[in-house]
């Protein structure tokens, strides 16, 4: 996790190696989730149920083959969704690692679809950089109120994953995350992870208002740039989202059905953000976002 202290130097690293090619490409293959988290825009998502056509997935992979093989980048097969509810996800991930030698895989999940069969499929994937399980709460009442899922089922999955890491069957790092609220529960969550799942990392991330879709109290806007300027996000219908919290694609500028991914990434306005490395303060869109993402 990038902290405020090392964030400026991290931006410099991105600037030096990701001017022409993205650091991260997120691809939402299926805009569907089985949770209804109170900190997420999914429960009221207009795009709910959109499924990316197989032909578009093939095009995206072909577009990404234009990236030089020595450029290391991540493909995050998740956005405003639960990626493992798409039965195609393991096949898509396999095709990506077979055809894109510089790409590694990232998944963000609530964990519940990861039964023993799916964990086995996950274990066979190559170049998985990390798996993030959004847990958020560790007491049943709070968890089920926040996420609308049964805690015990999630804990069974976490125990199976933990055994897989401990016995070497799963070779990639796993983190359990919480969308923090600034209370003492944030630190208690970290302690709970360390005590119950010591092979996993614990991550507490700040809350976001998802561009006004989820009510949140205001926060200070950093006087610096954003890592999102070095990332590309493609929604299930092919549109590009402006950044990680543009859940509905309301600031979309292109559609990958008609435009290559590298042309989207290198649009003059996007490229200007990376070239100038502006502070986000005073900007029409970024000037309202407090996240270090």
Steps between C-alpha positions, in 0.01 A plus 500: 500500500640841406506735799487881497870518588621311191224614265690782321796271423261233380347752260850578370556128435174478308585813303835356393371164374130542420476805279406298191372175652271453801610369837162336557211403273178400674246302299148447629379185324164481681336785694343273758554448873332289768573753775330831576768689692395829657829667394470396134288638213409152371156471670375795293715443192317580175730269304424200720509173305700626199718218365799564278469310169763235429595681179577818694713309750698357208544852358626637831761227528605564140525873572722431800734290286618834359672567835870403489569165663752656741243743644368350824141593581201364688162392370233531767209276401258680729329834538150564641427128514584159642738359235467135598129501418599506133556133412732613217744674731753215531510450124538875444782515755678207335478658156640825637809338652558287190488796262628791710841414640534828690163476674425375849152444643320673787161412646273687745228276641270454798620139500166320517513335152838342583389148589762223498457440127549866415799528734655211308437684170650814650810309613570394140511855365840644417638837608238592757645811666249506786148420613314753714204376704267778614396396852450836676348363820586202722186479718194332348246776563721779366618292202155391394357850543780656296535242221171305500690169498531222762826533693544130570512414130768763445702372795490146355646638175769694687600189696531298178706775336720529808571127497587530130755772573641319804557172311637673190210407274427871444814688408369857479443756777152544645375807687187546707372856470272740678357826375594705803296756688775652714375329816688266731335212313749558218793399720300224669433355155874494425565321830221250428655413163847455651365278775265282295664499155871574551590396143285783362570871489255747653405814306283793609407733216321837518134539414392667179179669392534336156452836326192580706334157477570400864453767770824556691633787714737740329876456519808706413610492136872415465719764334651244262419282203337157486607149399170466312653709221717195426213250497227400258156372601263327258138439596300195388338696215841603364504862621802633684442626852689814595651338809444230762201678658317591177256213559246590232748628242346845523834653393565247224679637194514198266381145441746216454266343248607768250830630641821318590593496867830677442325776307262545795791507746690752289216743429646854515309595817609184685857531381513864607420396858798264500733748331422791728458301823264767625359530845142379494387801702272723295447240226136446390496124568808402702470811716222336699681171575703442820620148411861387466423227248 
